[in-house]
Amino acid sequence: MTSTLEWFKSSYSSNDGPDCVEVAISPADAGVHVRDSKDMDGARLAFEASSWAEFIGSMSTMP
């Protein structure tokens, strides 16, 4: 149930343009939800917290 999620702008998003990724943590299962702020009613991705942590961790190793 994503309607009760509190969304926040990702720190990886820019303040200069319309491209924005928003993230929310589900209080029910600690899952991480991701959406495009330009289409708040559009598709959303959901990840287990451990998978999200692995993804974010891999970003720090990118050139």
PDB file with one MODEL, atoms N, CA, C and O in Angstrom:
MODEL        1
ATOM      1  N   MET A   1       0.855  -1.181   0.000  1.00  0.00           N
ATOM      2  CA  MET A   1       0.000   0.000   0.000  1.00  0.00           C
ATOM      3  C   MET A   1       0.895   1.237   0.000  1.00  0.00           C
ATOM      4  O   MET A   1       1.467   1.592   1.030  1.00  0.00           O
ATOM      5  N   THR A   2       1.014   1.880  -1.137  1.00  0.00           N
ATOM      6  CA  THR A   2       1.929   3.003  -1.267  1.00  0.00           C
ATOM      7  C   THR A   2       1.271   4.348  -1.013  1.00  0.00           C
ATOM      8  O   THR A   2       1.961   5.367  -1.033  1.00  0.00           O
ATOM      9  N   SER A   3      -0.031   4.395  -0.775  1.00  0.00           N
ATOM     10  CA  SER A   3      -0.709   5.680  -0.599  1.00  0.00           C
ATOM     11  C   SER A   3      -0.310   6.386   0.689  1.00  0.00           C
ATOM     12  O   SER A   3      -0.459   7.604   0.784  1.00  0.00           O
ATOM     13  N   THR A   4       0.187   5.667   1.669  1.00  0.00           N
ATOM     14  CA  THR A   4       0.567   6.281   2.939  1.00  0.00           C
ATOM     15  C   THR A   4       2.057   6.584   3.028  1.00  0.00           C
ATOM     16  O   THR A   4       2.547   6.977   4.087  1.00  0.00           O
ATOM     17  N   LEU A   5       2.764   6.408   1.950  1.00  0.00           N
ATOM     18  CA  LEU A   5       4.201   6.645   1.969  1.00  0.00           C
ATOM     19  C   LEU A   5       4.502   8.138   1.996  1.00  0.00           C
ATOM     20  O   LEU A   5       3.787   8.940   1.396  1.00  0.00           O
ATOM     21  N   GLU A   6       5.563   8.495   2.697  1.00  0.00           N
ATOM     22  CA  GLU A   6       6.054   9.874   2.707  1.00  0.00           C
ATOM     23  C   GLU A   6       7.254   9.936   1.768  1.00  0.00           C
ATOM     24  O   GLU A   6       8.310   9.369   2.050  1.00  0.00           O
ATOM     25  N   TRP A   7       7.075  10.625   0.662  1.00  0.00           N
ATOM     26  CA  TRP A   7       8.099  10.694  -0.381  1.00  0.00           C
ATOM     27  C   TRP A   7       9.066  11.841  -0.116  1.00  0.00           C
ATOM     28  O   TRP A   7       8.674  12.900   0.374  1.00  0.00           O
ATOM     29  N   PHE A   8      10.317  11.618  -0.443  1.00  0.00           N
ATOM     30  CA  PHE A   8      11.316  12.684  -0.360  1.00  0.00           C
ATOM     31  C   PHE A   8      12.200  12.614  -1.594  1.00  0.00           C
ATOM     32  O   PHE A   8      12.381  11.554  -2.193  1.00  0.00           O
ATOM     33  N   LYS A   9      12.742  13.757  -1.957  1.00  0.00           N
ATOM     34  CA  LYS A   9      13.590  13.851  -3.135  1.00  0.00           C
ATOM     35  C   LYS A   9      14.925  13.180  -2.866  1.00  0.00           C
ATOM     36  O   LYS A   9      15.537  13.391  -1.819  1.00  0.00           O
ATOM     37  N   SER A  10      15.364  12.384  -3.799  1.00  0.00           N
ATOM     38  CA  SER A  10      16.639  11.710  -3.680  1.00  0.00           C
ATOM     39  C   SER A  10      17.785  12.711  -3.667  1.00  0.00           C
ATOM     40  O   SER A  10      17.743  13.710  -4.385  1.00  0.00           O
ATOM     41  N   SER A  11      18.790  12.458  -2.871  1.00  0.00           N
ATOM     42  CA  SER A  11      19.959  13.336  -2.839  1.00  0.00           C
ATOM     43  C   SER A  11      20.745  13.252  -4.144  1.00  0.00           C
ATOM     44  O   SER A  11      21.622  14.080  -4.394  1.00  0.00           O
ATOM     45  N   TYR A  12      20.439  12.261  -4.977  1.00  0.00           N
ATOM     46  CA  TYR A  12      21.102  12.118  -6.270  1.00  0.00           C
ATOM     47  C   TYR A  12      20.416  12.944  -7.353  1.00  0.00           C
ATOM     48  O   TYR A  12      20.915  13.013  -8.476  1.00  0.00           O
ATOM     49  N   SER A  13      19.283  13.572  -7.040  1.00  0.00           N
ATOM     50  CA  SER A  13      18.549  14.376  -8.014  1.00  0.00           C
ATOM     51  C   SER A  13      19.080  15.798  -8.032  1.00  0.00           C
ATOM     52  O   SER A  13      19.619  16.297  -7.043  1.00  0.00           O
ATOM     53  N   SER A  14      18.916  16.434  -9.178  1.00  0.00           N
ATOM     54  CA  SER A  14      19.377  17.801  -9.363  1.00  0.00           C
ATOM     55  C   SER A  14      18.313  18.800  -8.930  1.00  0.00           C
ATOM     56  O   SER A  14      17.119  18.521  -9.044  1.00  0.00           O
ATOM     57  N   ASN A  15      18.731  19.958  -8.437  1.00  0.00           N
ATOM     58  CA  ASN A  15      17.804  21.039  -8.116  1.00  0.00           C
ATOM     59  C   ASN A  15      17.575  21.948  -9.318  1.00  0.00           C
ATOM     60  O   ASN A  15      16.712  22.826  -9.276  1.00  0.00           O
ATOM     61  N   ASP A  16      18.342  21.744 -10.392  1.00  0.00           N
ATOM     62  CA  ASP A  16      18.330  22.663 -11.526  1.00  0.00           C
ATOM     63  C   ASP A  16      17.313  22.331 -12.616  1.00  0.00           C
ATOM     64  O   ASP A  16      17.060  23.162 -13.488  1.00  0.00           O
ATOM     65  N   GLY A  17      16.732  21.147 -12.586  1.00  0.00           N
ATOM     66  CA  GLY A  17      15.854  20.780 -13.683  1.00  0.00           C
ATOM     67  C   GLY A  17      14.691  19.933 -13.230  1.00  0.00           C
ATOM     68  O   GLY A  17      14.494  19.704 -12.037  1.00  0.00           O
ATOM     69  N   PRO A  18      13.923  19.473 -14.195  1.00  0.00           N
ATOM     70  CA  PRO A  18      12.715  18.725 -13.874  1.00  0.00           C
ATOM     71  C   PRO A  18      12.977  17.261 -13.526  1.00  0.00           C
ATOM     72  O   PRO A  18      12.074  16.566 -13.060  1.00  0.00           O
ATOM     73  N   ASP A  19      14.191  16.793 -13.745  1.00  0.00           N
ATOM     74  CA  ASP A  19      14.488  15.389 -13.482  1.00  0.00           C
ATOM     75  C   ASP A  19      14.638  15.159 -11.990  1.00  0.00           C
ATOM     76  O   ASP A  19      15.569  15.663 -11.361  1.00  0.00           O
ATOM     77  N   CYS A  20      13.720  14.397 -11.436  1.00  0.00           N
ATOM     78  CA  CYS A  20      13.759  14.172  -9.997  1.00  0.00           C
ATOM     79  C   CYS A  20      13.283  12.766  -9.679  1.00  0.00           C
ATOM     80  O   CYS A  20      12.255  12.309 -10.177  1.00  0.00           O
ATOM     81  N   VAL A  21      14.029  12.113  -8.864  1.00  0.00           N
ATOM     82  CA  VAL A  21      13.652  10.805  -8.354  1.00  0.00           C
ATOM     83  C   VAL A  21      13.239  10.989  -6.905  1.00  0.00           C
ATOM     84  O   VAL A  21      13.936  11.651  -6.136  1.00  0.00           O
ATOM     85  N   GLU A  22      12.112  10.407  -6.533  1.00  0.00           N
ATOM     86  CA  GLU A  22      11.654  10.464  -5.152  1.00  0.00           C
ATOM     87  C   GLU A  22      11.681   9.067  -4.559  1.00  0.00           C
ATOM     88  O   GLU A  22      11.444   8.076  -5.249  1.00  0.00           O
ATOM     89  N   VAL A  23      11.971   9.008  -3.281  1.00  0.00           N
ATOM     90  CA  VAL A  23      12.122   7.750  -2.566  1.00  0.00           C
ATOM     91  C   VAL A  23      11.260   7.787  -1.309  1.00  0.00           C
ATOM     92  O   VAL A  23      11.091   8.837  -0.689  1.00  0.00           O
ATOM     93  N   ALA A  24      10.720   6.632  -0.943  1.00  0.00           N
ATOM     94  CA  ALA A  24       9.949   6.512   0.298  1.00  0.00           C
ATOM     95  C   ALA A  24      10.289   5.181   0.950  1.00  0.00           C
ATOM     96  O   ALA A  24      10.514   4.182   0.266  1.00  0.00           O
ATOM     97  N   ILE A  25      10.323   5.176   2.271  1.00  0.00           N
ATOM     98  CA  ILE A  25      10.543   3.952   3.039  1.00  0.00           C
ATOM     99  C   ILE A  25       9.194   3.497   3.576  1.00  0.00           C
ATOM    100  O   ILE A  25       8.479   4.272   4.212  1.00  0.00           O
ATOM    101  N   SER A  26       8.851   2.255   3.321  1.00  0.00           N
ATOM    102  CA  SER A  26       7.578   1.728   3.795  1.00  0.00           C
ATOM    103  C   SER A  26       7.668   1.407   5.276  1.00  0.00           C
ATOM    104  O   SER A  26       8.534   0.632   5.683  1.00  0.00           O
ATOM    105  N   PRO A  27       6.786   1.987   6.098  1.00  0.00           N
ATOM    106  CA  PRO A  27       6.815   1.665   7.527  1.00  0.00           C
ATOM    107  C   PRO A  27       6.384   0.226   7.802  1.00  0.00           C
ATOM    108  O   PRO A  27       6.727  -0.338   8.841  1.00  0.00           O
ATOM    109  N   ALA A  28       5.642  -0.361   6.886  1.00  0.00           N
ATOM    110  CA  ALA A  28       5.143  -1.721   7.091  1.00  0.00           C
ATOM    111  C   ALA A  28       6.231  -2.782   6.961  1.00  0.00           C
ATOM    112  O   ALA A  28       6.274  -3.733   7.743  1.00  0.00           O
ATOM    113  N   ASP A  29       7.113  -2.618   5.968  1.00  0.00           N
ATOM    114  CA  ASP A  29       8.099  -3.667   5.721  1.00  0.00           C
ATOM    115  C   ASP A  29       9.517  -3.151   5.509  1.00  0.00           C
ATOM    116  O   ASP A  29      10.405  -3.931   5.164  1.00  0.00           O
ATOM    117  N   ALA A  30       9.746  -1.878   5.704  1.00  0.00           N
ATOM    118  CA  ALA A  30      11.051  -1.236   5.509  1.00  0.00           C
ATOM    119  C   ALA A  30      11.520  -1.326   4.067  1.00  0.00           C
ATOM    120  O   ALA A  30      12.702  -1.135   3.785  1.00  0.00           O
ATOM    121  N   GLY A  31      10.597  -1.618   3.146  1.00  0.00           N
ATOM    122  CA  GLY A  31      10.936  -1.632   1.729  1.00  0.00           C
ATOM    123  C   GLY A  31      11.163  -0.215   1.230  1.00  0.00           C
ATOM    124  O   GLY A  31      10.676   0.749   1.821  1.00  0.00           O
ATOM    125  N   VAL A  32      11.902  -0.099   0.146  1.00  0.00           N
ATOM    126  CA  VAL A  32      12.206   1.200  -0.446  1.00  0.00           C
ATOM    127  C   VAL A  32      11.425   1.323  -1.756  1.00  0.00           C
ATOM    128  O   VAL A  32      11.470   0.432  -2.603  1.00  0.00           O
ATOM    129  N   HIS A  33      10.718   2.430  -1.907  1.00  0.00           N
ATOM    130  CA  HIS A  33       9.917   2.684  -3.097  1.00  0.00           C
ATOM    131  C   HIS A  33      10.507   3.877  -3.837  1.00  0.00           C
ATOM    132  O   HIS A  33      10.962   4.838  -3.217  1.00  0.00           O
ATOM    133  N   VAL A  34      10.498   3.811  -5.170  1.00  0.00           N
ATOM    134  CA  VAL A  34      11.103   4.842  -6.008  1.00  0.00           C
ATOM    135  C   VAL A  34      10.092   5.238  -7.084  1.00  0.00           C
ATOM    136  O   VAL A  34       9.418   4.381  -7.655  1.00  0.00           O
ATOM    137  N   ARG A  35       9.990   6.551  -7.359  1.00  0.00           N
ATOM    138  CA  ARG A  35       9.104   7.033  -8.420  1.00  0.00           C
ATOM    139  C   ARG A  35       9.704   8.261  -9.081  1.00  0.00           C
ATOM    140  O   ARG A  35      10.613   8.893  -8.545  1.00  0.00           O
ATOM    141  N   ASP A  36       9.182   8.586 -10.249  1.00  0.00           N
ATOM    142  CA  ASP A  36       9.545   9.788 -10.993  1.00  0.00           C
ATOM    143  C   ASP A  36       8.605  10.897 -10.539  1.00  0.00           C
ATOM    144  O   ASP A  36       7.387  10.735 -10.619  1.00  0.00           O
ATOM    145  N   SER A  37       9.131  12.001 -10.073  1.00  0.00           N
ATOM    146  CA  SER A  37       8.293  13.079  -9.549  1.00  0.00           C
ATOM    147  C   SER A  37       7.449  13.751 -10.624  1.00  0.00           C
ATOM    148  O   SER A  37       6.464  14.417 -10.305  1.00  0.00           O
ATOM    149  N   LYS A  38       7.819  13.588 -11.891  1.00  0.00           N
ATOM    150  CA  LYS A  38       7.031  14.185 -12.967  1.00  0.00           C
ATOM    151  C   LYS A  38       5.741  13.408 -13.218  1.00  0.00           C
ATOM    152  O   LYS A  38       4.825  13.923 -13.858  1.00  0.00           O
ATOM    153  N   ASP A  39       5.661  12.171 -12.719  1.00  0.00           N
ATOM    154  CA  ASP A  39       4.491  11.327 -12.916  1.00  0.00           C
ATOM    155  C   ASP A  39       4.191  10.593 -11.611  1.00  0.00           C
ATOM    156  O   ASP A  39       4.392   9.383 -11.509  1.00  0.00           O
ATOM    157  N   MET A  40       3.715  11.328 -10.628  1.00  0.00           N
ATOM    158  CA  MET A  40       3.520  10.783  -9.288  1.00  0.00           C
ATOM    159  C   MET A  40       2.513   9.638  -9.225  1.00  0.00           C
ATOM    160  O   MET A  40       2.543   8.838  -8.290  1.00  0.00           O
ATOM    161  N   ASP A  41       1.630   9.556 -10.204  1.00  0.00           N
ATOM    162  CA  ASP A  41       0.662   8.466 -10.240  1.00  0.00           C
ATOM    163  C   ASP A  41       1.102   7.339 -11.166  1.00  0.00           C
ATOM    164  O   ASP A  41       0.374   6.367 -11.364  1.00  0.00           O
ATOM    165  N   GLY A  42       2.282   7.476 -11.722  1.00  0.00           N
ATOM    166  CA  GLY A  42       2.788   6.488 -12.672  1.00  0.00           C
ATOM    167  C   GLY A  42       3.433   5.307 -11.977  1.00  0.00           C
ATOM    168  O   GLY A  42       3.204   5.047 -10.795  1.00  0.00           O
ATOM    169  N   ALA A  43       4.235   4.610 -12.734  1.00  0.00           N
ATOM    170  CA  ALA A  43       4.896   3.400 -12.247  1.00  0.00           C
ATOM    171  C   ALA A  43       5.820   3.698 -11.075  1.00  0.00           C
ATOM    172  O   ALA A  43       6.436   4.761 -10.995  1.00  0.00           O
ATOM    173  N   ARG A  44       5.895   2.746 -10.187  1.00  0.00           N
ATOM    174  CA  ARG A  44       6.795   2.832  -9.031  1.00  0.00           C
ATOM    175  C   ARG A  44       7.576   1.538  -8.935  1.00  0.00           C
ATOM    176  O   ARG A  44       7.088   0.469  -9.302  1.00  0.00           O
ATOM    177  N   LEU A  45       8.775   1.650  -8.444  1.00  0.00           N
ATOM    178  CA  LEU A  45       9.593   0.469  -8.202  1.00  0.00           C
ATOM    179  C   LEU A  45       9.649   0.229  -6.700  1.00  0.00           C
ATOM    180  O   LEU A  45       9.647   1.177  -5.915  1.00  0.00           O
ATOM    181  N   ALA A  46       9.697  -1.023  -6.304  1.00  0.00           N
ATOM    182  CA  ALA A  46       9.803  -1.366  -4.883  1.00  0.00           C
ATOM    183  C   ALA A  46      10.961  -2.341  -4.708  1.00  0.00           C
ATOM    184  O   ALA A  46      11.118  -3.285  -5.483  1.00  0.00           O
ATOM    185  N   PHE A  47      11.758  -2.104  -3.690  1.00  0.00           N
ATOM    186  CA  PHE A  47      12.931  -2.922  -3.411  1.00  0.00           C
ATOM    187  C   PHE A  47      12.942  -3.346  -1.947  1.00  0.00           C
ATOM    188  O   PHE A  47      12.453  -2.620  -1.081  1.00  0.00           O
ATOM    189  N   GLU A  48      13.493  -4.507  -1.676  1.00  0.00           N
ATOM    190  CA  GLU A  48      13.786  -4.864  -0.292  1.00  0.00           C
ATOM    191  C   GLU A  48      14.923  -3.960   0.164  1.00  0.00           C
ATOM    192  O   GLU A  48      15.766  -3.561  -0.638  1.00  0.00           O
ATOM    193  N   ALA A  49      14.942  -3.643   1.441  1.00  0.00           N
ATOM    194  CA  ALA A  49      15.956  -2.727   1.972  1.00  0.00           C
ATOM    195  C   ALA A  49      17.375  -3.212   1.660  1.00  0.00           C
ATOM    196  O   ALA A  49      18.243  -2.402   1.334  1.00  0.00           O
ATOM    197  N   SER A  50      17.619  -4.507   1.755  1.00  0.00           N
ATOM    198  CA  SER A  50      18.963  -5.035   1.499  1.00  0.00           C
ATOM    199  C   SER A  50      19.361  -4.861   0.028  1.00  0.00           C
ATOM    200  O   SER A  50      20.518  -4.566  -0.271  1.00  0.00           O
ATOM    201  N   SER A  51      18.410  -5.042  -0.881  1.00  0.00           N
ATOM    202  CA  SER A  51      18.695  -4.849  -2.308  1.00  0.00           C
ATOM    203  C   SER A  51      18.983  -3.385  -2.613  1.00  0.00           C
ATOM    204  O   SER A  51      19.883  -3.077  -3.394  1.00  0.00           O
ATOM    205  N   TRP A  52      18.223  -2.483  -1.999  1.00  0.00           N
ATOM    206  CA  TRP A  52      18.442  -1.042  -2.193  1.00  0.00           C
ATOM    207  C   TRP A  52      19.826  -0.652  -1.673  1.00  0.00           C
ATOM    208  O   TRP A  52      20.544   0.103  -2.327  1.00  0.00           O
ATOM    209  N   ALA A  53      20.199  -1.161  -0.508  1.00  0.00           N
ATOM    210  CA  ALA A  53      21.509  -0.844   0.067  1.00  0.00           C
ATOM    211  C   ALA A  53      22.631  -1.328  -0.849  1.00  0.00           C
ATOM    212  O   ALA A  53      23.639  -0.642  -1.020  1.00  0.00           O
ATOM    213  N   GLU A  54      22.455  -2.501  -1.433  1.00  0.00           N
ATOM    214  CA  GLU A  54      23.461  -3.022  -2.356  1.00  0.00           C
ATOM    215  C   GLU A  54      23.558  -2.137  -3.603  1.00  0.00           C
ATOM    216  O   GLU A  54      24.656  -1.850  -4.080  1.00  0.00           O
ATOM    217  N   PHE A  55      22.409  -1.707  -4.128  1.00  0.00           N
ATOM    218  CA  PHE A  55      22.389  -0.821  -5.291  1.00  0.00           C
ATOM    219  C   PHE A  55      23.096   0.492  -4.988  1.00  0.00           C
ATOM    220  O   PHE A  55      23.958   0.920  -5.756  1.00  0.00           O
ATOM    221  N   ILE A  56      22.747   1.130  -3.892  1.00  0.00           N
ATOM    222  CA  ILE A  56      23.362   2.416  -3.512  1.00  0.00           C
ATOM    223  C   ILE A  56      24.863   2.226  -3.288  1.00  0.00           C
ATOM    224  O   ILE A  56      25.665   3.064  -3.699  1.00  0.00           O
ATOM    225  N   GLY A  57      25.236   1.139  -2.643  1.00  0.00           N
ATOM    226  CA  GLY A  57      26.646   0.855  -2.417  1.00  0.00           C
ATOM    227  C   GLY A  57      27.419   0.703  -3.717  1.00  0.00           C
ATOM    228  O   GLY A  57      28.582   1.100  -3.804  1.00  0.00           O
ATOM    229  N   SER A  58      26.775   0.131  -4.723  1.00  0.00           N
ATOM    230  CA  SER A  58      27.453  -0.052  -6.008  1.00  0.00           C
ATOM    231  C   SER A  58      27.650   1.278  -6.732  1.00  0.00           C
ATOM    232  O   SER A  58      28.538   1.398  -7.576  1.00  0.00           O
ATOM    233  N   MET A  59      26.833   2.269  -6.409  1.00  0.00           N
ATOM    234  CA  MET A  59      26.970   3.571  -7.044  1.00  0.00           C
ATOM    235  C   MET A  59      28.280   4.248  -6.650  1.00  0.00           C
ATOM    236  O   MET A  59      28.852   4.998  -7.441  1.00  0.00           O
ATOM    237  N   SER A  60      28.748   3.994  -5.456  1.00  0.00           N
ATOM    238  CA  SER A  60      29.977   4.641  -5.001  1.00  0.00           C
ATOM    239  C   SER A  60      31.220   4.066  -5.687  1.00  0.00           C
ATOM    240  O   SER A  60      32.298   4.655  -5.609  1.00  0.00           O
ATOM    241  N   THR A  61      31.074   2.929  -6.351  1.00  0.00           N
ATOM    242  CA  THR A  61      32.215   2.334  -7.039  1.00  0.00           C
ATOM    243  C   THR A  61      32.226   2.652  -8.520  1.00  0.00           C
ATOM    244  O   THR A  61      33.117   2.204  -9.242  1.00  0.00           O
ATOM    245  N   MET A  62      31.241   3.425  -8.991  1.00  0.00           N
ATOM    246  CA  MET A  62      31.197   3.793 -10.401  1.00  0.00           C
ATOM    247  C   MET A  62      32.178   4.928 -10.682  1.00  0.00           C
ATOM    248  O   MET A  62      32.384   5.804  -9.843  1.00  0.00           O
ATOM    249  N   PRO A  63      32.782   4.901 -11.876  1.00  0.00           N
ATOM    250  CA  PRO A  63      33.753   5.964 -12.211  1.00  0.00           C
ATOM    251  C   PRO A  63      33.099   7.314 -12.356  1.00  0.00           C
ATOM    252  O   PRO A  63      33.779   8.302 -12.634  1.00  0.00           O
TER     253      PRO A  63
ENDMDL
END
